[in-house]
Amino acid sequence: MTRQIVYDDGNTPDLNTAFELWADDMLARNRSPETVRAARYIVEQFQRVVGTKPTGCYSPQDIRSFINYDRERGLSPFSIESKYAMLRSLFSWLEHEGLIYHNPFQQVRRPYVPPKPGRVLEPESIDAILESLHTRHRDWVEQRDHAFILTLLDTAMRLSEALSMVVRDGKGEQFTIRGKGGRYRVVFLSPTTRKEILRYLKLIPYKLSDSDMLWRAVGGQAWKDESVKSRLRSISNRVGIPFSAHDLRRSAATWMLRQGVDLERIRLILGHQNIQTTQRYLALVTEDLRRTHQQFSPVNVLKHKTLTKP
């Protein structure tokens, strides 16, 4: 006979108090303030939908109600799954700390996120983009763009991570960055990319020390997110190839996968916390699957005389 769990433990802390304890723990583990703010928003929304009560009184049905609320509002499967993951992390922490006895998330399956292939650029497209920056009298801005695009492709970094580079990072073979979720990882630069960065540093009309931010806007200030996106859109429109910084990151990972790099190594390069994120991120396009099937179809190994070869 299955034991029925009753979620009615009123001796547990209310959700607001529990969240503050969890937030302190996240900050102590070097999670970013942005992550804590995002988590706070999700917890506040969860309470607005299902009500405020002691943490031990939330049930699996409360969680399903919240998921269905977001689904009815038309939220994307990815956003719904992200909220689920954040709340599950909170309740798992409460269980680990002994603040609740039963974790309702253990009875609620993770929301399904259908694979959605993102844009992957082919090498010919990247060549065309870089070629468009090879003007006869290339100035430091064009050299910066050239080096920056190569850096994104070479390292598969997020835009925010690339913009956090200091001058010292661009001169060596490897450096350490603080990525999403406050997690640190080592990033490597190929000789070709490093050479383009050094050329950019030689042309830039501003004196920079090793500890200064590497990427600079036209006025000499540190290059910012929106300014970079605007510049990439301008290059994209000029060359007639749609692309963004994130497309370069996804393309880099996809190219590695096509060349036989295993998912675990790609996960580490991308800075993903779990392999499931990498698998979704690298949802293969139909053409990749078609080529693989043509090359490795089991029928190809048959040698029976009655088979008609193409």
Secondary structure, 3 states (H helix, E strand, C coil): CCCCCCCCEEEEEEHHHHHHHHHHHHHHCCCCHHHHHHHHHHHHHHHHHHCCCEEECCCHHHHHHHHHHHHHCCCCHHHHHHHHHHHHHHHHHHHHCCCCCCCHHHHCCCCCCCCCCCCCCCHHHHHHHHHCCCCCCCCHHHHHHHHHHHHHHHHCCCHHHHHCCEHHHHHCCEEEEECHHHCEEEEECCHHHHHHHHHHHHHCCCCCCCCCECCECCCCCECCHHHHHHHHHHHHHHHCCCCCHHHHHHHHHHHHHHCCCCHHHHHHHHCCCCHHHHHHHCCCCHHHHHHHHHHHCHHHHCCCCCCCCC
